[in-house]
Amino acid sequence: MTRVWIAFGLIGVILTLSFTEYHLCKDTSDKLLEIVGQLETTDDPTAIKEYCDKMKNIWNSRKAALEVFLYHSDADSIESSLEMIKRLAKINNTDTIYTECGQLRNKLTAMEEAENVCPHNIL
């Protein structure tokens, strides 16, 4: 009987971790994608810097938890894109900011899609 309870406990832990991973990645991706969309539609350097700070704050607050679930190379890639956008905002290089925003959008979308239950993600 003890083995049955241990099995139920392990299933519970696995389901809790899976649920946490899915919602953490999806919520982070959604929030950052929303800000990236706002950033891509503005030309105001002050607003761009504010959006960069918002994105960086969201990422930094969730980075430790996300690195438990994501590949470190993916997390580093997203963080480097955020850092690049912030640096470009300081020198008001809007053309390159929009290019980097597109790359960040692709990375965040890939992070979100990797958490969906699909046959190609399982296999």
Salt bridges, closest charged atoms under 4 A:
ASP27 OD2 - LYS31 NZ 3.82
ASP27 OD2 - ARG62 NH1 2.77
ASP30 OD2 - LYS26 NZ 3.51
GLU40 OE1 - ARG105 NH2 2.72
ASP53 OD1 - LYS86 NZ 3.71
GLU79 OE2 - LYS56 NZ 3.84
GLU79 OE1 - LYS63 NZ 2.93
GLU83 OE1 - LYS56 NZ 2.94
GLU112 OE2 - LYS26 NZ 2.90
